[in-house]
Amino acid sequence: MTARYGHSSVALQARQLRCERDDRVLFDGLDVQVHNGDLLQLAGPNGAGKTTLLRLLAGLNRDYSGDLLWHGQDLYADFPAYAAQRLYQGHLAAIKKALTPLENLRWLVSSWSVPDDALWTALDEVELGGYEETPCQQLSAGQQRRVALARLCIAPAPLWILDEPFTALDKAGVQWLEGKLQQQVEAGGAVVITSHHALENIGNLQRLELGSHKV
Ligand SMILES: Nc1ncnc2c1ncn2[C@@H]1O[C@H](COP(=O)(O)OP(=O)(O)OP(=O)(O)O)[C@@H](O)[C@H]1O
C-alpha cells in the first residue's frame, strides 16, 4: 500500500540517552531508532523508566543527557513543529470530566484543523454515538478512555507515543485499538508504546527492555 507518511527512514532517534531519578540511573547510553512504519514496545518491570522514556521522547521532560532527534534534527530545534507531528497519550485518559466527549475531542485535536463532523464520526467509531454531548463524568472508565483514543481516528500525526493505551478497554476496544495501531504502521506512521498487552500480531514490532541499570 502507499505509505501516507513517506518512506522507511529513521523518524525518531535517541542517542546515548541517560536519565536519572533520585540518584537512580534509569538508563544510560541508550540508543533507540524508530523508523517510519515501526511499532516500538517498551517493556520492563514497574519503575523501570518506561513512562519516563516516553515523556522524554514526547518532549514533555528535558531532564536527560544525550541526543533526541526527529528526522535528524534536535527535538527542540523547532519544538512546535515536532509537537504538531506527534500525538502523546499518557497513562491516564486525561480528559476533562466536566466537558462532553465532543468538547474534549475538539480540545485534544486543537493542534490540527479537524472539522466538527469528523469529531462526530470519530466518536461514533469508538462506540460513543449517543454520548457525544454527555458530560464525561457520567461515562465509565472505558468510555472515558475511548474519548481520549478517538483522536487516533482523526489526528494526522505520523508519530504516536502511547502509555498503556489498552487500560480499561473491553475486548472490542482492544481489538479496535490493535486495528488502529496496525493501520498506523501500514500507513508508514510510527508508534512507541508501553503496554503489558501482547502486540505480536502487529507488523514491524520491536521491543526494548528497560530496567537493567542499577544504582
Ligand atoms: N517526577 C519524578 N520525580 C522523581 N522520581 C520519579 C518521577 N517520575 C518517575 N520517577 C521515578 O522514576 C522511576 C521510573 O518511573 P516510570 O514511571 O518511568 O516507570 P515505569 O517503567 O513506567 O513504571 P510502571 O510500569 O510502574 O508504569 C520510578 O522509580 C519513579 O519513582
PDBQT file of the ligand as one rigid body, heavy atoms in Angstrom, charges set to zero:
ROOT
HETATM    1  N1  LIG A 301       8.787  13.188  38.681  1.00  0.00    +0.000 N 
HETATM    2  C1  LIG A 301       9.534  12.264  39.272  1.00  0.00    +0.000 A 
HETATM    3  N2  LIG A 301      10.365  12.577  40.283  1.00  0.00    +0.000 NA
HETATM    4  C2  LIG A 301      11.120  11.651  40.885  1.00  0.00    +0.000 A 
HETATM    5  N3  LIG A 301      11.119  10.356  40.522  1.00  0.00    +0.000 NA
HETATM    6  C3  LIG A 301      10.310   9.989  39.534  1.00  0.00    +0.000 A 
HETATM    7  C4  LIG A 301       9.485  10.911  38.852  1.00  0.00    +0.000 A 
HETATM    8  N4  LIG A 301       8.800  10.240  37.907  1.00  0.00    +0.000 NA
HETATM    9  C5  LIG A 301       9.183   8.969  37.993  1.00  0.00    +0.000 A 
HETATM   10  N5  LIG A 301      10.089   8.805  38.974  1.00  0.00    +0.000 N 
HETATM   11  C6  LIG A 301      10.757   7.583  39.339  1.00  0.00    +0.000 C 
HETATM   12  O1  LIG A 301      11.376   7.086  38.165  1.00  0.00    +0.000 OA
HETATM   13  C7  LIG A 301      11.285   5.680  38.135  1.00  0.00    +0.000 C 
HETATM   14  C8  LIG A 301      10.703   5.268  36.805  1.00  0.00    +0.000 C 
HETATM   15  O2  LIG A 301       9.319   5.637  36.754  1.00  0.00    +0.000 OA
HETATM   16  P1  LIG A 301       8.446   5.353  35.480  1.00  0.00    +0.000 P 
HETATM   17  O3  LIG A 301       7.081   5.879  35.767  1.00  0.00    +0.000 OA
HETATM   18  O4  LIG A 301       9.153   5.871  34.297  1.00  0.00    +0.000 OA
HETATM   19  O5  LIG A 301       8.461   3.773  35.427  1.00  0.00    +0.000 OA
HETATM   20  P2  LIG A 301       7.618   2.755  34.532  1.00  0.00    +0.000 P 
HETATM   21  O6  LIG A 301       8.593   1.788  33.931  1.00  0.00    +0.000 OA
HETATM   22  O7  LIG A 301       6.759   3.484  33.588  1.00  0.00    +0.000 OA
HETATM   23  O8  LIG A 301       6.761   2.020  35.631  1.00  0.00    +0.000 OA
HETATM   24  P3  LIG A 301       5.288   1.337  35.608  1.00  0.00    +0.000 P 
HETATM   25  O9  LIG A 301       5.420   0.033  34.863  1.00  0.00    +0.000 OA
HETATM   26  O10 LIG A 301       5.019   1.128  37.066  1.00  0.00    +0.000 OA
HETATM   27  O11 LIG A 301       4.341   2.309  34.977  1.00  0.00    +0.000 OA
HETATM   28  C9  LIG A 301      10.476   5.240  39.348  1.00  0.00    +0.000 C 
HETATM   29  O12 LIG A 301      11.373   4.762  40.322  1.00  0.00    +0.000 OA
HETATM   30  C10 LIG A 301       9.797   6.506  39.800  1.00  0.00    +0.000 C 
HETATM   31  O13 LIG A 301       9.681   6.528  41.207  1.00  0.00    +0.000 OA
ENDROOT
TORSDOF 0
